[in-house]
Amino acid sequence: MIRKIEHLGIAVTDLDEAIEIYKKIGLEFVGTEVVDEQKVATAFFKVGESYFELLAATDPSSTIAKFIEKNGGRMHHIALAVDDVEAEIARLQAEGFEMIDKVPRRGAHGNMIAFLHPRATRGTLLEVCSKAKD
């Protein structure tokens, strides 16, 4: 079950510069986190019950680095909070949606994440995420 928009992911070329811009806008800065598995550094800003997630590559081979090289810094994805990411993957696949991740992987803030392929949504990269069941 989809509960809310968890966060909006925004690819940036310079994380420190972007943090200062979003602080000046007046958003509540939550902190930064490096997700080694994804080769990305993140910064989160709280907006009501949701977040803006700024994403910067920590390695030129990362998905975010390739995205920025092709598209520049801009909106990357919309993340939807779900109760159980594994169950949501199964449900989406049963509905015929193409998944990038057929098995959840670890993301920021203790979430398990999976992405739908943009072809499945006619161009929007969607992420489903839920807290890890450690």
C-alpha positions, -999 to 999 in steps of 0.1 A, spaced: 0 0 0 14 34 -10 12 57 21 28 90 9 54 107 -11 85 98 9 109 122 -10 117 139 -42 152 130 -55 172 158 -71 205 151 -88 231 178 -82 266 185 -94 279 200 -62 263 188 -29 277 215 -6 266 243 -30 231 228 -33 228 224 5 234 261 9 208 270 -18 181 248 -2 189 263 32 185 298 19 152 288 4 142 280 40 139 243 40 147 224 72 181 207 67 181 172 82 216 160 74 238 142 50 245 105 44 268 86 20 253 54 6 284 35 -5 264 8 -23 248 34 -46 280 55 -49 261 86 -39 262 113 -12 228 126 -1 214 155 18 179 156 31 155 185 38 122 180 56 91 194 39 60 186 59 59 148 62 82 144 31 117 152 21 138 167 -7 168 143 -12 198 159 -30 220 133 -47 256 138 -57 279 111 -72 308 98 -52 321 79 -82 321 86 -119 307 52 -126 276 57 -105 241 59 -118 238 95 -106 270 105 -123 258 90 -156 224 107 -151 240 142 -145 263 137 -175 233 131 -197 207 154 -181 226 179 -159 214 185 -123 176 182 -121 147 162 -107 158 125 -107 130 105 -91 99 105 -69 99 80 -40 67 65 -26 66 52 10 51 17 12 45 -7 40 65 -35 25 88 -29 -5 91 -67 -13 53 -70 -14 50 -39 -35 75 -52 -60 55 -84 -64 22 -64 -67 37 -40 -93 51 -69 -113 18 -87 -112 2 -55 -126 27 -57 -155 51 -30 -145 87 -33 -155 110 -31 -125 147 -20 -125 150 -37 -91 133 -71 -87 149 -74 -53 151 -45 -29 185 -28 -22 196 -6 6 191 31 3 195 61 26 178 66 60 176 28 66 152 23 37 150 -7 14 143 6 -21 133 -5 -56 128 15 -88 102 11 -115 117 15 -150 107 49 -165 93 30 -195 67 16 -172 55 51 -162 60 69 -196 91 87 -184 90 92 -147 115 73 -125 95 61 -94 110 45 -63 91 25 -37 107 23 -3 101 10 32 121 8 64 145 -21 65 134 -51 86 168 -56 103 
